[in-house]
């Protein structure tokens, strides 16, 4: 008989709806039951693509014996961390304080007042692999609750006070010493893997915010020693098994230092952030391989991760048919059967490292051990001919793979992650002059803005199968506001600026801390929890405060809004301690700080109509210069309520389009648009909009 999770919309919660555990969703019913019966709460937090979450479910939550014990002694609550990142933040902090590490599945024991007193991550059902059994843990917790409850309550109170201090995120000083970006760059140098790319060793994660920071630092400093940290990382990732060479897109992380064996789950946010990295690197270097990765990754999202309404789905699992990675691996026999020609099949296996012994549990994950150009030399053919041959082979294998049992997909739509992908699609469409991606970004934006709001016009966090719910978090507002700004930059349609400003204003009204500065993660009218967090650190996604500071700074400069600029600076000052002590861990906040430290540059193009300046607009979109903002002033367009200050006095000369380059709203003499385009085309990225 299904438990109470059967009425939920989260695919992760629905996966547990038929467990014998009497699961409750987080809510008043469960909390009231715990108080009424004086039972501790067992809180289990995970997500649908989590491999070890599936393992613990099968081993423990499907066990009748363990379920009976849980049902007798606990009120058991199951939470999808992607639906309730507010709960995940608080209780992950608790687990890290208790154990020194964290992860999912997260298992936390709470008092009736929701204060944590014990926790961990995965436990096997019985003792093994150097870990206590979940059965032992449950009995020990019950013993403590029954026989030493006073001590438990005292410990939970102390831990909660510590969580509240961490969550407040208050800095001792608002002063930020100079050289923070240099310190962060030096920290990155120390952990950079010059051979395989990336930072640190195994497991190796994409550090997308730090890649962004390095690119910005390089653009300003022209320090050639730092660029290989980006290019080596992006090159090696796109060659490794972490990249899906057949279908496009990136897996979550690599379990080794070589980017070979991924944890095969694919997350929307990883792909959005990585597309952004490759877009920026393509604009800077012109490397055609980066353009290929962008196209393949965006096409993957549009093909496999896009809802018919336009929103983007959340994740794809690592497992299919009960095996991790089964959907993605190959044997030489399979390749030979599909490609037919033994010479072509042998070459394909050689290039993509598909061997008899395999590189993953007796099978092979396709990867490039060396660049395609080197294989072409070894095989005595041209790179172009080899690429065409490999592309034909990949297409055959891809279509054959489509007949396999796919990994499960979490098809809920999250406002925050959609914001990241909308921004990535808009940037990709502009950089590659690909209208399909811009159209997809606009469709997704319209969907979120129309279908993921409540009656008061406030954002909702999650949507699935026609139902939007849960009050939005800071990330939802800031990521989506940043996406609206990116859509304006890609289209110059001012409706997106209007939406950006609206989202920013709502975030300021409901999330900003007027006393200490910075933004809380939850709104002022959110459900009261044991802590109201204010996060400045990046995790797998950028910090909401870092994104808020950057979008406030960009919007403030474009609109000439000094209050936005002041709030951006105050937000960064609120995270001063983080930038002082751990700049490497707060890349997004440091990006915002760096942006505000750089001179403001705005480029206004005055023209009769858009068609007249389309070549110039396309050329500007190909250039990497993150300090520049571009606007268009057309002769026959109505007055702009938002951009009047910037566009004032920007006129054509002799009926010819002009370019006005401004710094801090002081503009240089206009340059004929035709001359400006000629300079850009001749000098490439070096000319930039700084001319």
TORTOR-367621 format. One record per residue (C-alpha): residue in one letter; x, y, z. Coordinates in steps of 0.001 Angstrom, whole numbers, padded with zeros to 6 digits, always signed. Layout:
N
AXYZ/...
//
This chain:
691
X+000000+000000+000000/X+001477+003388-000952/X+002568+005755+001808/X+001920+009499+002002/X+004503+010286-000688/X+002123+008990-003343/X+000445+012424-003508/X+003709+014294-004190/X+004969+015574-007568/X+008719+015047-007014/X+009986+011992-008927/X+012407+011332-006066/X+009641+011229-003483/X+007457+009135-005774/X+010296+006601-006032/X+009744+005967-002301/X+005939+005961-002361/X+005737+002155-002157/X+008403+001657+000507/X+007139-000092+003649/X+008527+002888+005572/X+005618+005144+006546/X+007194+008167+004928/X+005778+011645+005335/X+006615+014617+003147/X+007941+017619+005047/X+004904+019389+006430/X+002674+020131+009389/X+001175+016620+009585/X+004524+014968+010217/X+005796+017651+012573/X+002589+017578+014624/X+002733+013786+014906/X+006301+013924+016221/X+005305+016439+018917/X+002125+014628+019868/X+003854+011252+020262/X+007205+012652+021502/X+009085+010732+018817/X+012355+011732+017164/X+012234+012569+013479/X+014270+010609+010963/X+014916+013033+008092/X+016224+011498+004860/X+017282+013915+002111/X+018363+012922-001386/X+017583+013401-005073/X+016435+011255-007951/X+019763+010921-009799/X+021694+009980-006628/X+023195+006495-006989/X+023749+005863-003264/X+020247+007120-002526/X+018955+004274-004686/X+021268+001836-002924/X+020083+002833+000555/X+016476+002646-000563/X+016897-000888-001870/X+018937-002108+001087/X+017145-000385+003970/X+013937+001394+003035/X+012572-001622+001165/X+013448-003862+004128/X+010319-004761+006090/X+012350-005297+009254/X+013988-001863+009134/X+010713-000235+008057/X+008875-001764+011019/X+011489-000395+013422/X+011375+003066+011852/X+007574+003100+011888/X+007443+002139+015556/X+010055+004515+016933/X+010320+007478+014525/X+008386+009872+012365/X+010147+009412+009032/X+010289+012333+006601/X+011610+012113+003056/X+012791+015326+001315/X+013922+016005-002249/X+016923+018308-001824/X+016214+019893-005207/X+012729+020901-004054/X+013829+022018-000593/X+017382+023363-000826/X+016632+025464+002269/X+016279+022324+004392/X+019227+020721+002646/X+021492+023676+003482/X+020622+023704+007158/X+020854+020004+007816/X+023887+019471+005603/X+025670+022028+007776/X+024609+019937+010770/X+025919+016681+009295/X+029228+018333+008409/X+029582+019666+011958/X+028747+016249+013401/X+030870+014088+011084/X+033331+016335+009253/X+031875+015466+005848/X+028588+015449+003977/X+026829+013966+000994/X+023672+012215-000112/X+021685+010386+000957/X+021713+012618+004014/X+020352+011007+007165/X+019592+013276+010131/X+017813+012705+013424/X+015853+015656+014799/X+014004+016542+017973/X+010325+017446+017804/X+011473+021090+017508/X+013419+020173+014342/X+016801+020541+016050/X+019382+017983+014823/X+021223+015790+017308/X+022773+013028+015196/X+023368+012413+011512/X+025388+010962+008681/X+025031+009971+005059/X+024796+006424+003695/X+024776+003490+006099/X+024526-000153+004977/X+021599-002083+006497/X+023964-004056+008758/X+027551-003429+009788/X+030067-003771+006950/X+032668-001995+004843/X+034024-000340+007972/X+030658+001308+008727/X+028070+000642+011410/X+024819-000813+010187/X+021728+001344+009811/X+020002-001082+012187/X+022647-000350+014838/X+022365+003399+014284/X+018590+003330+014733/X+018805+001327+017979/X+021485+003635+019368/X+019380+006711+018577/X+016302+005171+020217/X+018347+004264+023286/X+019617+007839+023574/X+016135+009301+023042/X+014485+007044+025638/X+017205+006940+028291/X+019152+010199+027859/X+016644+012597+026318/X+017750+015537+028456/X+021286+015157+027113/X+019986+014807+023561/X+017970+018017+023866/X+020920+019875+025357/X+023217+018740+022538/X+020641+019626+019874/X+020277+023105+021344/X+024021+023730+021236/X+024244+022424+017663/X+021312+024590+016580/X+022945+027712+017988/X+026050+026868+015973/X+023954+026385+012828/X+022319+029761+013348/X+025735+031422+013609/X+026891+029724+010405/X+023659+030562+008600/X+023794+034240+009505/X+026965+034630+007437/X+027850+037867+009210/X+031274+039332+008445/X+033406+040822+011187/X+034528+043519+008760/X+033178+044985+005551/X+036661+045860+004323/X+038058+043764+001484/X+041832+043802+001256/X+043272+044381-002222/X+044573+041447-004204/X+041768+038999-003440/X+041558+037875-007050/X+045331+037366-007174/X+045139+035267-004019/X+042370+033162-005548/X+044354+032747-008778/X+047403+031650-006769/X+045285+029119-004885/X+044039+027792-008204/X+047599+027498-009523/X+048526+025360-006528/X+045689+022904-007095/X+045726+022972-010923/X+046474+019681-012665/X+048669+020826-015571/X+048598+017363-017176/X+044925+016478-017074/X+043311+019833-016376/X+040960+020664-013558/X+041697+021447-009946/X+042681+018868-007350/X+042732+015118-007880/X+040074+012437-007684/X+037150+012817-007562/X+037385+015747-009953/X+034548+018234-010363/X+034104+021023-012912/X+034956+024268-011135/X+032892+026430-013458/X+032852+029601-011377/X+036631+029503-011059/X+037042+029000-014816/X+034874+032101-015277/X+037015+034024-012800/X+040271+033052-014536/X+038919+034164-017899/X+037921+037533-016460/X+041295+037968-014808/X+043085+037064-018050/X+040974+039524-020027/X+042093+042356-017756/X+045679+041311-017056/X+046681+039545-020297/X+048723+037259-018042/X+049451+034391-020434/X+050428+032071-017582/X+046821+031697-016378/X+045015+030906-019638/X+046245+027271-019797/X+044341+026596-016571/X+041188+027197-018608/X+042133+025760-021999/X+043738+022593-020629/X+040734+021966-018394/X+038158+022520-021129/X+040176+020521-023673/X+040682+017539-021377/X+037089+017518-020172/X+035736+017494-023722/X+038072+014598-024570/X+037283+012548-021463/X+034534+010126-020571/X+032824+012810-018499/X+031677+014199-021863/X+029070+012232-023806/X+030757+011927-027206/X+027678+010392-028805/X+024832+012450-027405/X+026467+015599-026066/X+026401+016999-022550/X+028472+016414-019443/X+028116+014034-016529/X+028260+015320-012959/X+031928+014633-012168/X+034809+012227-012745/X+035690+009613-010150/X+039329+009726-011340/X+041792+012503-012104/X+041773+011805-015871/X+038139+012784-016557/X+037711+009166-017736/X+035058+007512-015548/X+032191+009827-014706/X+029513+009491-012113/X+027114+009116-015028/X+024248+011294-013790/X+023649+014378-015917/X+022509+017542-014172/X+020894+020524-015877/X+022924+023016-013855/X+026301+021438-014693/X+025545+021554-018387/X+024305+025140-018181/X+027400+026338-016336/X+029778+024396-018578/X+028116+025699-021746/X+028740+029175-020316/X+032429+028362-019803/X+032825+027036-023339/X+030968+030033-024780/X+033332+032452-023043/X+036403+030436-024015/X+035182+030269-027627/X+034690+034024-027709/X+038187+034524-026341/X+040111+031935-028382/X+037961+031152-031414/X+038700+027443-030859/X+036260+025548-033137/X+036293+022552-030790/X+034637+024705-028144/X+031924+025675-030622/X+031325+021961-031299/X+030964+021189-027588/X+028548+024107-027171/X+026367+022931-030053/X+026353+019288-028982/X+025554+020166-025371/X+022766+022593-026262/X+021338+020104-028748/X+021350+017434-026020/X+019349+019708-023732/X+016848+020576-026452/X+016501+016951-027547/X+016388+015112-024216/X+015847+017605-021408/X+013226+020070-022654/X+009569+019964-021687/X+006918+020471-024354/X+005977+023707-022548/X+009527+024999-022984/X+011009+024540-019512/X+014101+022424-018933/X+014047+019170-016965/X+016366+018622-014022/X+018444+015436-014188/X+019116+012095-015791/X+020105+009165-013581/X+023424+007377-013571/X+021720+003971-013552/X+019702+002015-016066/X+018549-001575-015678/X+020057-001474-012203/X+023608-000780-013408/X+025535+002463-013258/X+026609+003660-016709/X+025115+000737-018642/X+023429+003076-021118/X+026754+004716-022097/X+029345+001903-022458/X+030419-000242-025419/X+032417-003281-026505/X+034424-003691-029732/X+032000-006426-030835/X+029060-004015-030606/X+030925-001372-032602/X+031909-003877-035320/X+028355-005172-035592/X+026955-001659-035997/X+029588-000145-038300/X+030049-003220-040486/X+033312-002306-042217/X+036057-003858-040017/X+038633-001203-040957/X+036318+001681-040029/X+035204-000118-036860/X+038816-000736-035810/X+039660+002919-036376/X+036627+004025-034384/X+037587+001765-031486/X+041180+003009-031621/X+040177+006666-031611/X+037556+006330-028865/X+039456+003843-026664/X+036971+000995-027009/X+038988-002118-026163/X+038492-005777-025296/X+039621-005268-021710/X+037640-002038-021396/X+038279+001077-019348/X+035271+000633-017035/X+034270-002683-015493/X+034992-004710-018632/X+033297-002236-020967/X+034487+000990-022556/X+033426+004562-022059/X+034100+006454-025311/X+036871+009015-024862/X+039727+010596-026798/X+043110+009794-025260/X+044696+012360-027576/X+043387+015096-029888/X+041816+013986-033159/X+044612+015695-035102/X+047154+013318-033540/X+045066+010288-034470/X+044860+011621-038021/X+048657+011742-038228/X+048965+008231-036802/X+046390+006909-039263/X+047936+008876-042156/X+044773+010728-043056/X+043582+014307-042829/X+041935+015556-039686/X+038885+016613-041694/X+038453+013159-043264/X+038915+011406-039925/X+036436+013734-038227/X+033836+013063-040905/X+034359+009316-040552/X+034128+009469-036746/X+031000+011621-036933/X+029308+009063-039161/X+030276+006326-036739/X+029053+008301-033740/X+025728+008891-035432/X+025252+005149-036007/X+026124+004316-032394/X+023950+007123-031083/X+020864+005853-032911/X+021578+002320-031698/X+021950+003642-028149/X+018511+005232-028409/X+017049+001716-028488/X+018611+000889-025108/X+016757+001323-021833/X+017379+004951-020889/X+018348+006064-017409/X+015494+007499-015411/X+014811+011212-015732/X+013669+013718-013158/X+011381+015857-015273/X+010513+018491-012696/X+011306+022053-013743/X+013183+024235-011248/X+013107+028012-011673/X+016720+028428-010546/X+018260+025786-012777/X+016126+026979-015678/X+017595+030430-015135/X+021083+028986-015535/X+020167+027172-018748/X+018258+030122-020205/X+021370+032240-019719/X+023579+029554-021275/X+021270+029122-024286/X+021072+032875-024826/X+024859+033214-024710/X+025375+030226-026998/X+022841+031531-029494/X+024479+034951-029590/X+028065+033673-029829/X+027296+031091-032524/X+024659+033181-034345/X+022227+030311-033756/X+018645+031594-033453/X+017357+028167-032365/X+019089+028487-029013/X+017878+032031-028430/X+014324+030990-029297/X+014565+028086-026825/X+015821+030449-024128/X+012947+032849-024757/X+010365+030063-024707/X+011705+028725-021414/X+011752+032236-019946/X+008143+032867-020914/X+007114+029525-019427/X+008771+030153-016053/X+007525+033722-015834/X+003945+032784-016746/X+003457+029331-015236/X+005673+029400-012159/X+004133+032277-010215/X+001506+032465-007507/X-001534+034728-007506/X+000511+037578-006010/X+003032+037393-008855/X+005763+035826-006733/X+007926+033073-008183/X+007385+029417-007354/X+010337+027076-007151/X+009229+023870-008859/X+006819+022706-011575/X+005821+019255-012734/X+002908+017951-014792/X+000870+021124-014642/X+001456+021942-010972/X+003765+024687-009710/X+004468+024889-005979/X+006823+025929-003166/X+007821+029518-002554/X+010901+030461-004534/X+014347+030877-002988/X+017024+033493-003564/X+018619+031384-006309/X+015348+031323-008240/X+015162+035111-008314/X+018837+035859-008919/X+019558+033158-011504/X+016408+034069-013402/X+017186+037797-013212/X+020658+037099-014594/X+019055+035036-017368/X+016726+037906-018283/X+019738+040202-018540/X+021467+037670-020803/X+018368+037492-023005/X+018439+041253-023373/X+022104+041079-024402/X+021254+038393-026965/X+018147+040066-028422/X+018129+043736-027300/X+014445+043257-026584/X+013774+045499-023586/X+010964+043308-022271/X+013707+041136-020793/X+015224+044106-018976/X+011795+044883-017550/X+011527+041306-016277/X+015070+041458-014916/X+014331+044615-012956/X+011077+043188-011599/X+012823+040065-010298/X+015630+042126-008771/X+013149+044414-007034/X+011252+041451-005583/X+014495+039919-004338/X+015450+043179-002636/X+012019+043507-001030/X+011791+039979+000354/X+015330+038649+000763/X+017659+041580+001481/X+019031+042053+005012/X+018675+045756+005731/X+020655+045439+008972/X+023717+043434+007976/X+023631+043577+004175/X+023470+040665+001763/X+020545+038413+000884/X+018980+035619+002904/X+018332+032350+001094/X+014646+032398+002043/X+012103+035208+001851/X+010826+037236+004773/X+007494+035381+004646/X+008975+031893+004185/X+008212+028984+006509/X+010072+029515+009801/X+012957+027041+010167/X+015622+026700+012852/X+017983+028929+010869/X+017655+031550+008125/X+020753+031127+006025/X+022769+033659+004107/X+025199+031860+001806/X+028239+033420+000141/X+030081+030234-000808/X+029745+028526-004174/X+028744+024892-004167/X+027870+022950-007326/X+026027+026127-008339/X+027056+029761-007781/X+026091+031470-004548/X+022854+033416-004678/X+024582+036412-003114/X+027333+036320-005731/X+024814+036235-008584/X+022724+038941-006903/X+025747+041234-006590/X+026725+040761-010229/X+023271+041286-011715/X+022742+044334-009497/X+026056+045753-010702/X+025315+045122-014380/X+021749+046375-014185/X+022863+049373-012144/X+025447+050357-014718/X+023187+049824-017716/X+020292+051759-016185/X+022381+054314-014333/X+020743+053177-011090/X+023015+054145-008199/X+020913+052326-005592/X+021488+049003-007372/X+025219+049687-007460/X+025185+050519-003752/X+023335+047278-002946/X+025832+045319-005053/X+028713+046769-003055/X+026898+046196+000245/X+026269+042558-000676/X+029937+042018-001433/X+030896+043788+001805/X+028568+041434+003717/X+030672+038545+002395/X+033992+040241+003131/X+035128+037551+005587/X+034602+034883+002943/X+036646+036822+000380/X+039337+037482+002959/X+039722+033889+004125/X+038534+031643+001302/X+038356+033525-002027/X+038881+030281-003960/X+035574+028987-002522/X+033580+032104-003426/X+034337+032573-007096/X+030956+034076-007974/X+031178+036721-005256/X+034734+037475-006336/X+033561+037823-009956/X+031050+040460-008836/X+033727+042236-006790/X+036115+042187-009762/X+033403+043505-012091/X+032763+046481-009818/X+036499+047137-009515/X+036831+047352-013312/X+035941+050490-015241/X+032393+050630-016516/X+032079+050549-020315/X+028838+050886-022225/X+028475+050757-025994/X+025398+052346-027547/X+024712+051751-031237/X+022460+054366-032843/X+020832+053287-036111/X+017785+053660-038333/X+016814+050024-037919/X+018197+046712-036641/X+018977+045290-040084/X+021405+048127-040754/X+023655+047125-037862/X+023095+043368-037766/X+026658+042528-038941/X+028074+044727-036169/X+025799+043170-033547/X+026841+039668-034635/X+030519+040602-034484/X+030175+042083-031003/X+028480+038883-029832/X+031571+036894-030831/X+033944+038953-028694/X+034842+038196-025105/X+034795+041302-022957/X+032800+040793-019750/X+033192+044418-018646/X+031209+045820-021588/X+027465+046369-021846/X+025798+047003-025210/X+022528+048782-026024/X+020822+049735-029291/X+019023+053039-029947/X+016803+052916-033033/X+015381+056054-034587/X+011780+054884-034867/X+011490+052984-031563/X+009386+054389-028707/X+011065+055946-025719/X+012629+053495-023319/X+011599+054013-019688/X+014632+052047-018483/X+017383+053132-020869/X+016565+056805-021465/X+019607+057931-019495/X+021995+055737-021463/X+020451+056460-024872/X+020051+060216-024384/X+021785+062184-027130/X+022851+059094-029088/X+021937+060149-032637/X+022828+059261-036195/X+025234+061518-038090/X+024506+062176-041758/X+021838+059485-041525/X+024558+056888-040807/X+024649+054516-037838/X+027031+055526-035045/X+028712+053795-032121/X+029063+055648-028813/X+031590+054174-026363/X+030980+055429-022838/X+032836+055022-019568/X+030928+055779-016366/X+028311+057544-018526/X+030871+059880-020088/X+030875+059155-023804/X+033628+059559-026346/X+033054+061046-029778/X+030876+058779-031932/X+032444+056386-034420/X+030720+055429-037663/X+029291+051938-037222/X+030895+050837-040501/X+034323+051933-039261/X+033783+050314-035876/X+032836+047025-037543/X+035906+047228-039764/X+038124+047714-036716/X+036547+044777-034926/X+036824+042504-037955/X+040452+043454-038521/X+041651+043269-034934/X+039331+040605-033549/X+039009+040274-029804/X+041865+042696-029146/X+039852+045616-030451/X+036725+044792-028521/X+034179+047389-027564/X+036910+049311-025713/X+037922+051164-028902/
//
